[in-house]
Each structure stands twice: as structure tokens, then as C-alpha cells.
Amino acid sequence: MDRLLDYSINHPLLAGGLVLMTFIVLGYEIRQRAALASAVAPNEAIRLVNSGAVLVDLRSANQFKDGHIAGAKNLPGDQLAADPKAVGKLTAKTVVLYCGDGATTAAAQRTLARAGVANVFSLRGGLAAWKQENLPVVKG
């Protein structure tokens, strides 16, 4: 222990870098676990929708027309980032966000949380996971 203290005193940049990297890794891990806690599987998303949740598709309008979950509203992610209030009257409801593969929903979740939407979930794996479970997709 004395040698570690001596090393830290003799090499403050290295010791400080180690401490900084430790905090960065811990922060990243905590953030990842928080994101996973708010991600739901397709069957859980169905339960939420049956309980009154609103599905929001974050993909572009063309991708939405090619196939989407029945009852979903299309609100492209870039439009949501530019105007979080575009979600409208969803502040009192539960919202389930999804995209093509589930990669872009975390940023949208943070945007909606800052806008005051309390119950925001993401579909784990996005539309790809939905299709993999052989759940219905509508076109148009």
C-alpha cells in the first residue's frame, strides 16, 4: 500500500488518469444499465400497448411506409430531436419507441425525458426483433 501511495505521488498524471478512466468506465456502465432497464421485449411492448401505451416509430417516413407496427405513429428521430414537443399530448401516457434495430432509441428517450414524458420505453432490438418474433407488421 505504501508503494502505491509513493507511485501516485511520484507519477500524479498517471494516477490521475487511472482515477479518471475508472470514473468514465463506471459512468458508462451505469448509463448502459439504465438504458437496458427501460428497454422492453416485444411481448412486453404488446402488454404496454394493450394497457394504453403509444407506439412511436422513429424511422423515416419512407421506412415507415415499407412496414411498421400496427397503430404506431411516425415521428422521425431527427424531427423529435429538433422539436421534442412534437410528441404533443403524450406527457400523460406511456410511450414505447422503436426504430429499425433499436440503436437510436436511447437518444430519443433522453430527449423525451427532458421534455417531461415520464414513462418512456424502447423496444429492445427494434422492428427487427418484432419481426423475428413473427409479430404482425403493416405496410402503407
MDAnalysis code that builds the backbone (N, CA, C; Angstrom):
import MDAnalysis as mda
import numpy as np

u = mda.Universe.empty(420, n_residues=140, atom_resindex=np.repeat(np.arange(140), 3), trajectory=True)
u.add_TopologyAttr("name", ["N", "CA", "C"] * 140)
u.add_TopologyAttr("resid", np.arange(1, 141))
u.add_TopologyAttr("resname", ["MET", "ASP", "ARG", "LEU", "LEU", "ASP", "TYR", "SER", "ILE", "ASN", "HIS", "PRO", "LEU", "LEU", "ALA", "GLY", "GLY", "LEU", "VAL", "LEU", "MET", "THR", "PHE", "ILE", "VAL", "LEU", "GLY", "TYR", "GLU", "ILE", "ARG", "GLN", "ARG", "ALA", "ALA", "LEU", "ALA", "SER", "ALA", "VAL", "ALA", "PRO", "ASN", "GLU", "ALA", "ILE", "ARG", "LEU", "VAL", "ASN", "SER", "GLY", "ALA", "VAL", "LEU", "VAL", "ASP", "LEU", "ARG", "SER", "ALA", "ASN", "GLN", "PHE", "LYS", "ASP", "GLY", "HIS", "ILE", "ALA", "GLY", "ALA", "LYS", "ASN", "LEU", "PRO", "GLY", "ASP", "GLN", "LEU", "ALA", "ALA", "ASP", "PRO", "LYS", "ALA", "VAL", "GLY", "LYS", "LEU", "THR", "ALA", "LYS", "THR", "VAL", "VAL", "LEU", "TYR", "CYS", "GLY", "ASP", "GLY", "ALA", "THR", "THR", "ALA", "ALA", "ALA", "GLN", "ARG", "THR", "LEU", "ALA", "ARG", "ALA", "GLY", "VAL", "ALA", "ASN", "VAL", "PHE", "SER", "LEU", "ARG", "GLY", "GLY", "LEU", "ALA", "ALA", "TRP", "LYS", "GLN", "GLU", "ASN", "LEU", "PRO", "VAL", "VAL", "LYS", "GLY"])
u.atoms.positions = np.array([
    [0.825, -1.183, 0.000],
    [0.000, 0.000, 0.000],
    [0.871, 1.250, 0.000],
    [1.981, 1.193, 0.748],
    [2.891, 2.339, 0.778],
    [3.508, 2.568, -0.596],
    [3.786, 1.477, -1.290],
    [4.383, 1.616, -2.627],
    [3.391, 2.247, -3.601],
    [2.110, 1.926, -3.468],
    [1.084, 2.516, -4.321],
    [0.971, 4.013, -4.057],
    [1.022, 4.400, -2.805],
    [0.977, 5.819, -2.447],
    [2.206, 6.546, -2.977],
    [3.379, 5.929, -2.830],
    [4.612, 6.531, -3.366],
    [4.532, 6.669, -4.886],
    [4.022, 5.658, -5.546],
    [3.877, 5.710, -7.005],
    [2.939, 6.846, -7.410],
    [1.822, 6.985, -6.695],
    [0.865, 8.041, -7.004],
    [1.471, 9.421, -6.808],
    [2.271, 9.571, -5.777],
    [2.915, 10.863, -5.521],
    [3.970, 11.158, -6.581],
    [4.720, 10.143, -7.001],
    [5.786, 10.336, -7.982],
    [5.259, 10.456, -9.415],
    [4.084, 9.929, -9.687],
    [3.503, 9.951, -11.036],
    [2.047, 10.433, -10.963],
    [1.833, 11.704, -10.680],
    [0.457, 12.191, -10.485],
    [-0.399, 12.142, -11.757],
    [0.196, 12.323, -12.912],
    [-0.584, 12.266, -14.146],
    [-1.101, 10.856, -14.418],
    [-0.249, 9.888, -14.215],
    [-0.687, 8.503, -14.428],
    [-1.743, 8.093, -13.406],
    [-1.532, 8.447, -12.158],
    [-2.507, 8.104, -11.127],
    [-3.825, 8.837, -11.369],
    [-3.751, 10.101, -11.740],
    [-4.957, 10.864, -12.032],
    [-5.688, 10.304, -13.243],
    [-4.926, 9.896, -14.257],
    [-5.529, 9.284, -15.438],
    [-6.252, 7.994, -15.100],
    [-5.661, 7.210, -14.222],
    [-6.300, 5.963, -13.785],
    [-7.619, 6.245, -13.068],
    [-7.611, 7.217, -12.185],
    [-8.831, 7.575, -11.452],
    [-9.888, 8.094, -12.426],
    [-9.478, 8.949, -13.353],
    [-10.411, 9.499, -14.339],
    [-11.016, 8.396, -15.200],
    [-10.189, 7.490, -15.682],
    [-10.692, 6.387, -16.510],
    [-11.636, 5.480, -15.719],
    [-11.367, 5.297, -14.448],
    [-12.248, 4.491, -13.608],
    [-13.638, 5.120, -13.526],
    [-13.680, 6.447, -13.320],
    [-14.966, 7.132, -13.262],
    [-15.689, 7.101, -14.609],
    [-14.962, 7.215, -15.701],
    [-15.576, 7.170, -17.029],
    [-16.201, 5.798, -17.274],
    [-15.477, 4.752, -16.965],
    [-15.995, 3.390, -17.169],
    [-17.207, 3.135, -16.284],
    [-17.145, 3.556, -15.036],
    [-18.291, 3.367, -14.144],
    [-19.513, 4.151, -14.639],
    [-19.308, 5.373, -15.081],
    [-20.408, 6.175, -15.612],
    [-21.033, 5.538, -16.831],
    [-20.194, 5.022, -17.718],
    [-20.687, 4.354, -18.920],
    [-21.508, 3.116, -18.559],
    [-21.014, 2.323, -17.652],
    [-21.719, 1.104, -17.252],
    [-23.064, 1.426, -16.595],
    [-23.092, 2.433, -15.762],
    [-24.344, 2.825, -15.114],
    [-25.344, 3.304, -16.156],
    [-24.871, 4.081, -17.127],
    [-25.754, 4.587, -18.181],
    [-26.302, 3.443, -19.035],
    [-25.458, 2.476, -19.359],
    [-25.904, 1.325, -20.148],
    [-26.950, 0.514, -19.397],
    [-26.746, 0.299, -18.123],
    [-27.712, -0.472, -17.336],
    [-29.034, 0.268, -17.208],
    [-28.979, 1.586, -17.098],
    [-30.217, 2.375, -17.032],
    [-30.976, 2.275, -18.344],
    [-30.256, 2.281, -19.463],
    [-30.909, 2.157, -20.767],
    [-31.541, 0.772, -20.924],
    [-30.859, -0.254, -20.456],
    [-31.418, -1.604, -20.551],
    [-32.634, -1.769, -19.646],
    [-32.660, -1.053, -18.548],
    [-33.794, -1.163, -17.635],
    [-35.059, -0.603, -18.266],
    [-34.915, 0.348, -19.178],
    [-36.088, 0.945, -19.799],
    [-36.367, 0.368, -21.177],
    [-35.668, -0.677, -21.545],
    [-35.925, -1.361, -22.816],
    [-36.817, -2.574, -22.537],
    [-37.794, -2.769, -23.412],
    [-38.733, -3.874, -23.222],
    [-38.679, -4.812, -24.425],
    [-38.950, -6.062, -24.177],
    [-39.014, -7.070, -25.232],
    [-40.337, -6.907, -25.987],
    [-40.442, -7.473, -27.187],
    [-41.683, -7.334, -27.957],
    [-42.950, -7.758, -27.213],
    [-42.893, -8.851, -26.468],
    [-44.103, -9.291, -25.756],
    [-44.487, -8.313, -24.648],
    [-43.503, -7.681, -24.015],
    [-43.789, -6.663, -23.000],
    [-44.344, -5.405, -23.656],
    [-43.851, -5.079, -24.858],
    [-44.377, -3.926, -25.599],
    [-45.853, -4.144, -25.939],
    [-46.211, -5.359, -26.300],
    [-47.618, -5.669, -26.589],
    [-48.469, -5.438, -25.344],
    [-47.981, -5.876, -24.204],
    [-48.715, -5.674, -22.953],
    [-48.888, -4.182, -22.663],
    [-47.829, -3.391, -22.876],
    [-47.917, -1.952, -22.642],
    [-48.913, -1.289, -23.592],
    [-48.898, -1.702, -24.862],
    [-49.831, -1.126, -25.846],
    [-51.257, -1.497, -25.483],
    [-51.479, -2.718, -25.054],
    [-52.818, -3.127, -24.629],
    [-53.282, -2.366, -23.395],
    [-52.325, -1.832, -22.634],
    [-52.661, -1.038, -21.448],
    [-52.782, 0.446, -21.767],
    [-52.661, 0.810, -23.052],
    [-52.845, 2.200, -23.436],
    [-51.597, 2.941, -23.841],
    [-50.476, 2.265, -23.951],
    [-49.241, 2.931, -24.364],
    [-49.314, 3.321, -25.842],
    [-48.549, 4.323, -26.201],
    [-48.488, 4.803, -27.580],
    [-47.182, 4.333, -28.199],
    [-47.273, 3.715, -29.384],
    [-46.084, 3.297, -30.118],
    [-45.632, 4.436, -31.020],
    [-44.334, 4.756, -30.979],
    [-43.774, 5.806, -31.825],
    [-42.627, 5.215, -32.627],
    [-42.763, 5.273, -33.953],
    [-41.744, 4.786, -34.879],
    [-40.807, 5.946, -35.197],
    [-39.518, 5.783, -34.918],
    [-38.532, 6.844, -35.099],
    [-37.866, 6.822, -36.470],
    [-38.274, 5.917, -37.335],
    [-37.654, 5.815, -38.656],
    [-38.220, 6.866, -39.608],
    [-37.622, 6.991, -40.771],
    [-38.090, 7.966, -41.756],
    [-39.468, 7.566, -42.291],
    [-40.127, 8.518, -42.951],
    [-41.471, 8.265, -43.482],
    [-41.466, 7.145, -44.517],
    [-40.429, 7.076, -45.345],
    [-40.345, 6.008, -46.357],
    [-40.194, 4.641, -45.704],
    [-39.356, 4.558, -44.687],
    [-39.193, 3.289, -43.982],
    [-40.494, 2.908, -43.271],
    [-41.179, 3.904, -42.741],
    [-42.456, 3.663, -42.064],
    [-43.473, 3.070, -43.035],
    [-43.509, 3.597, -44.274],
    [-44.449, 3.088, -45.279],
    [-44.104, 1.670, -45.700],
    [-42.813, 1.316, -45.664],
    [-42.395, -0.034, -46.055],
    [-42.846, -1.095, -45.059],
    [-43.130, -0.695, -43.841],
    [-43.610, -1.643, -42.842],
    [-43.434, -1.093, -41.446],
    [-44.489, -1.172, -40.648],
    [-44.448, -0.696, -39.274],
    [-45.415, -1.504, -38.417],
    [-45.313, -1.320, -37.123],
    [-46.197, -1.997, -36.191],
    [-47.560, -1.309, -36.257],
    [-48.610, -2.105, -36.288],
    [-49.977, -1.561, -36.378],
    [-50.248, -0.600, -35.224],
    [-50.796, 0.552, -35.553],
    [-51.148, 1.546, -34.548],
    [-50.024, 2.491, -34.172],
    [-48.841, 2.308, -34.769],
    [-47.707, 3.171, -34.433],
    [-47.837, 4.522, -35.128],
    [-47.335, 5.551, -34.463],
    [-47.275, 6.882, -35.044],
    [-45.856, 7.108, -35.529],
    [-45.706, 7.746, -36.680],
    [-44.383, 8.003, -37.239],
    [-43.903, 9.380, -36.812],
    [-42.772, 9.404, -36.132],
    [-42.128, 10.645, -35.732],
    [-40.632, 10.436, -35.883],
    [-40.067, 10.793, -37.053],
    [-38.643, 10.551, -37.288],
    [-37.772, 11.120, -36.171],
    [-36.702, 10.418, -35.868],
    [-35.819, 10.787, -34.770],
    [-35.242, 12.181, -34.896],
    [-34.889, 12.603, -36.119],
    [-34.327, 13.947, -36.277],
    [-35.379, 15.021, -36.015],
    [-36.626, 14.741, -36.366],
    [-37.717, 15.678, -36.090],
    [-37.966, 15.769, -34.585],
    [-37.881, 14.638, -33.905],
    [-38.066, 14.611, -32.456],
    [-36.952, 15.383, -31.761],
    [-35.724, 15.231, -32.236],
    [-34.601, 15.945, -31.634],
    [-34.734, 17.448, -31.823],
    [-35.253, 17.851, -32.990],
    [-35.401, 19.276, -33.269],
    [-36.535, 19.897, -32.460],
    [-37.615, 19.138, -32.250],
    [-38.779, 19.667, -31.537],
    [-39.376, 18.580, -30.651],
    [-38.883, 18.435, -29.423],
    [-39.396, 17.393, -28.533],
    [-40.876, 17.547, -28.221],
    [-41.418, 18.743, -28.351],
    [-42.837, 18.956, -28.071],
    [-43.708, 18.428, -29.200],
    [-43.083, 17.908, -30.283],
    [-43.839, 17.332, -31.394],
    [-44.607, 16.096, -30.953],
    [-44.223, 15.548, -29.835],
    [-44.915, 14.376, -29.321],
    [-46.322, 14.751, -28.855],
    [-46.516, 16.029, -28.592],
    [-47.853, 16.518, -28.276],
    [-48.348, 16.122, -26.912],
    [-49.488, 15.475, -26.867],
    [-50.181, 15.195, -25.612],
    [-49.764, 13.869, -24.983],
    [-48.555, 13.420, -25.253],
    [-48.122, 12.126, -24.732],
    [-47.570, 12.210, -23.318],
    [-47.524, 13.390, -22.742],
    [-46.894, 13.531, -21.433],
    [-47.614, 12.734, -20.345],
    [-48.887, 12.463, -20.521],
    [-49.626, 11.719, -19.508],
    [-49.701, 10.235, -19.835],
    [-49.102, 9.821, -20.936],
    [-49.215, 8.433, -21.379],
    [-47.867, 7.727, -21.332],
    [-47.929, 6.437, -21.484],
    [-46.729, 5.633, -21.625],
    [-46.375, 5.585, -23.104],
    [-45.094, 5.740, -23.408],
    [-44.632, 5.770, -24.791],
    [-43.632, 4.639, -24.997],
    [-43.801, 3.897, -26.096],
    [-42.841, 2.862, -26.488],
    [-42.240, 3.302, -27.814],
    [-40.943, 3.557, -27.819],
    [-40.224, 3.996, -29.016],
    [-39.580, 2.798, -29.694],
    [-39.523, 2.851, -31.014],
    [-38.760, 1.825, -31.728],
    [-38.208, 2.401, -33.019],
    [-37.151, 1.779, -33.488],
    [-36.544, 2.127, -34.773],
    [-36.275, 0.812, -35.498],
    [-35.388, 0.807, -36.445],
    [-35.128, -0.403, -37.205],
    [-34.493, -1.511, -36.387],
    [-33.463, -1.162, -35.606],
    [-32.744, -2.189, -34.864],
    [-32.553, -1.863, -33.384],
    [-33.161, -0.796, -32.919],
    [-33.076, -0.433, -31.508],
    [-31.872, 0.398, -31.134],
    [-31.092, 0.835, -32.128],
    [-29.852, 1.551, -31.828],
    [-30.054, 3.035, -31.550],
    [-31.111, 3.631, -32.074],
    [-31.269, 5.081, -31.950],
    [-32.316, 5.508, -30.933],
    [-32.891, 4.578, -30.224],
    [-33.967, 4.946, -29.309],
    [-33.467, 5.571, -28.011],
    [-32.242, 5.290, -27.597],
    [-31.740, 5.827, -26.325],
    [-31.690, 7.353, -26.346],
    [-31.224, 7.935, -27.445],
    [-31.169, 9.398, -27.544],
    [-32.574, 9.988, -27.524],
    [-33.505, 9.339, -28.193],
    [-34.889, 9.821, -28.205],
    [-35.510, 9.704, -26.815],
    [-35.170, 8.663, -26.084],
    [-35.668, 8.510, -24.717],
    [-35.200, 9.669, -23.844],
    [-33.919, 10.023, -23.957],
    [-33.398, 11.137, -23.169],
    [-34.081, 12.448, -23.555],
    [-34.323, 12.645, -24.849],
    [-34.988, 13.863, -25.316],
    [-36.390, 13.966, -24.734],
    [-37.126, 12.867, -24.771],
    [-38.495, 12.877, -24.239],
    [-38.508, 13.043, -22.725],
    [-37.536, 12.446, -22.052],
    [-37.466, 12.596, -20.601],
    [-37.228, 14.056, -20.228],
    [-36.360, 14.734, -20.982],
    [-36.130, 16.161, -20.735],
    [-37.371, 16.994, -21.054],
    [-38.195, 16.521, -21.987],
    [-39.414, 17.245, -22.369],
    [-40.565, 16.985, -21.394],
    [-40.371, 16.079, -20.438],
    [-41.384, 15.852, -19.421],
    [-42.198, 14.587, -19.578],
    [-41.882, 13.745, -20.543],
    [-42.601, 12.477, -20.696],
    [-41.991, 11.492, -19.705],
    [-42.806, 11.016, -18.775],
    [-42.283, 10.216, -17.664],
    [-42.065, 8.747, -18.019],
    [-43.018, 8.126, -18.649],
    [-42.957, 6.691, -18.918],
    [-42.553, 6.441, -20.360],
    [-41.242, 6.389, -20.598],
    [-40.729, 6.175, -21.941],
    [-39.935, 4.872, -21.946],
    [-40.299, 3.982, -22.858],
    [-39.605, 2.712, -23.009],
    [-39.150, 2.581, -24.451],
    [-38.181, 1.721, -24.674],
    [-37.763, 1.431, -26.043],
    [-37.957, -0.055, -26.313],
    [-38.244, -0.358, -27.552],
    [-38.413, -1.749, -27.958],
    [-37.022, -2.337, -28.183],
    [-36.643, -3.271, -27.334],
    [-35.314, -3.877, -27.415],
    [-35.170, -4.629, -28.740],
    [-34.204, -4.197, -29.547],
    [-33.985, -4.836, -30.838],
    [-34.770, -4.194, -31.967],
    [-35.644, -3.245, -31.648],
    [-36.400, -2.507, -32.649],
    [-37.343, -3.379, -33.463],
    [-37.641, -2.897, -34.664],
    [-38.562, -3.601, -35.548],
    [-38.005, -4.964, -35.962],
    [-36.686, -5.087, -36.012],
    [-36.075, -6.371, -36.359],
    [-36.440, -7.441, -35.335],
    [-36.418, -7.102, -34.058],
    [-36.805, -8.059, -33.013],
    [-38.293, -8.377, -33.096],
    [-39.084, -7.367, -33.429],
    [-40.531, -7.560, -33.587],
    [-40.798, -8.581, -34.688],
    [-40.126, -8.402, -35.831],
    [-40.299, -9.335, -36.951],
    [-39.757, -10.715, -36.621],
    [-38.670, -10.768, -35.867],
    [-38.078, -12.055, -35.503],
    [-39.038, -12.881, -34.641],
    [-39.882, -12.196, -33.879],
    [-40.879, -12.888, -33.063],
    [-42.133, -13.230, -33.880],
    [-42.084, -12.990, -35.200],
    [-43.209, -13.247, -36.106],
    [-44.473, -12.490, -35.703],
    [-44.288, -11.259, -35.264],
    [-45.412, -10.403, -34.915],
    [-45.807, -9.591, -36.135],
    [-47.069, -9.178, -36.230],
    [-47.574, -8.546, -37.454],
    [-46.970, -7.163, -37.729],
    [-46.745, -6.900, -39.014],
    [-46.254, -5.618, -39.500],
    [-47.186, -5.199, -40.629],
    [-47.607, -3.943, -40.629],
    [-48.489, -3.438, -41.674],
    [-47.701, -2.512, -42.593],
    [-48.139, -2.422, -43.842],
    [-47.486, -1.548, -44.818],
    [-48.426, -0.436, -45.209],
    [-47.828, 0.660, -45.668],
    [-48.637, 1.780, -46.157],
    [-48.658, 2.939, -45.215],
])
